[in-house]
Amino acid sequence: MPNAIYYVAYKLKKSASIPDFLLATETLNNESVSKQKGYISWEQFRDGETWADMLRFETAEDLENFKETSKNPSEAALHFYSFINLPSCKMHAFTLEKKH
């Protein structure tokens, strides 16, 4: 069964503190994201001003459940989002086939 990937690229607000943003990321992952059904990992990347998060779930159904749950953001999620320039976000979901 293929894993599901949720990829989000974005820029931070000009006033954002990177250390505070990274702490907000860790808090959100520890308190909420990592507890979602089918969660495998969250990787974060940075290239200049562009950041990208890649969340991996066991199945596309698990990813869809995560996206549905995210429609009612927790306090930790709202704090995480407060650092992000939301109009800059580009999201894509896809599956990753495993080669045997």
SULNOR-V844505 format. One record per residue. N is the residue number from 1. RES is the residue in three letters. SS is DSSP state (helix for helix, strand for strand, loop for the rest). OMEGA is omega as a letter, one per 40 degrees, with the letter a starting at -180 (none if undefined). Layout:
n->N res->RES ss->SS omega->OMEGA
n->N res->RES ss->SS omega->OMEGA
This chain:
n->1 res->MET ss->loop omega->a
n->2 res->PRO ss->loop omega->i
n->3 res->ASN ss->strand omega->i
n->4 res->ALA ss->strand omega->a
n->5 res->ILE ss->strand omega->i
n->6 res->TYR ss->strand omega->a
n->7 res->TYR ss->strand omega->i
n->8 res->VAL ss->strand omega->i
n->9 res->ALA ss->strand omega->a
n->10 res->TYR ss->strand omega->i
n->11 res->LYS ss->strand omega->i
n->12 res->LEU ss->strand omega->i
n->13 res->LYS ss->loop omega->a
n->14 res->LYS ss->loop omega->a
n->15 res->SER ss->loop omega->a
n->16 res->ALA ss->loop omega->i
n->17 res->SER ss->loop omega->a
n->18 res->ILE ss->helix omega->i
n->19 res->PRO ss->helix omega->i
n->20 res->ASP ss->helix omega->i
n->21 res->PHE ss->helix omega->a
n->22 res->LEU ss->helix omega->i
n->23 res->LEU ss->helix omega->i
n->24 res->ALA ss->helix omega->i
n->25 res->THR ss->helix omega->a
n->26 res->GLU ss->helix omega->i
n->27 res->THR ss->helix omega->i
n->28 res->LEU ss->helix omega->a
n->29 res->ASN ss->helix omega->a
n->30 res->ASN ss->helix omega->a
n->31 res->GLU ss->helix omega->a
n->32 res->SER ss->loop omega->a
n->33 res->VAL ss->helix omega->a
n->34 res->SER ss->helix omega->i
n->35 res->LYS ss->helix omega->a
n->36 res->GLN ss->loop omega->i
n->37 res->LYS ss->loop omega->i
n->38 res->GLY ss->loop omega->i
n->39 res->TYR ss->strand omega->i
n->40 res->ILE ss->strand omega->a
n->41 res->SER ss->strand omega->i
n->42 res->TRP ss->strand omega->i
n->43 res->GLU ss->strand omega->a
n->44 res->GLN ss->strand omega->a
n->45 res->PHE ss->strand omega->i
n->46 res->ARG ss->strand omega->i
n->47 res->ASP ss->strand omega->a
n->48 res->GLY ss->loop omega->a
n->49 res->GLU ss->loop omega->a
n->50 res->THR ss->strand omega->i
n->51 res->TRP ss->strand omega->i
n->52 res->ALA ss->strand omega->i
n->53 res->ASP ss->strand omega->i
n->54 res->MET ss->strand omega->i
n->55 res->LEU ss->strand omega->a
n->56 res->ARG ss->strand omega->i
n->57 res->PHE ss->strand omega->a
n->58 res->GLU ss->loop omega->a
n->59 res->THR ss->loop omega->i
n->60 res->ALA ss->helix omega->i
n->61 res->GLU ss->helix omega->i
n->62 res->ASP ss->helix omega->i
n->63 res->LEU ss->helix omega->i
n->64 res->GLU ss->helix omega->i
n->65 res->ASN ss->helix omega->i
n->66 res->PHE ss->helix omega->a
n->67 res->LYS ss->helix omega->i
n->68 res->GLU ss->helix omega->i
n->69 res->THR ss->helix omega->a
n->70 res->SER ss->loop omega->i
n->71 res->LYS ss->loop omega->i
n->72 res->ASN ss->loop omega->a
n->73 res->PRO ss->loop omega->i
n->74 res->SER ss->loop omega->i
n->75 res->GLU ss->helix omega->i
n->76 res->ALA ss->helix omega->i
n->77 res->ALA ss->helix omega->i
n->78 res->LEU ss->helix omega->i
n->79 res->HIS ss->helix omega->i
n->80 res->PHE ss->helix omega->a
n->81 res->TYR ss->helix omega->a
n->82 res->SER ss->loop omega->i
n->83 res->PHE ss->loop omega->a
n->84 res->ILE ss->strand omega->i
n->85 res->ASN ss->strand omega->a
n->86 res->LEU ss->strand omega->i
n->87 res->PRO ss->strand omega->a
n->88 res->SER ss->strand omega->a
n->89 res->CYS ss->strand omega->i
n->90 res->LYS ss->strand omega->a
n->91 res->MET ss->strand omega->i
n->92 res->HIS ss->strand omega->i
n->93 res->ALA ss->strand omega->i
n->94 res->PHE ss->strand omega->i
n->95 res->THR ss->strand omega->a
n->96 res->LEU ss->strand omega->i
n->97 res->GLU ss->loop omega->i
n->98 res->LYS ss->loop omega->i
n->99 res->LYS ss->loop omega->i
n->100 res->HIS ss->loop omega->none
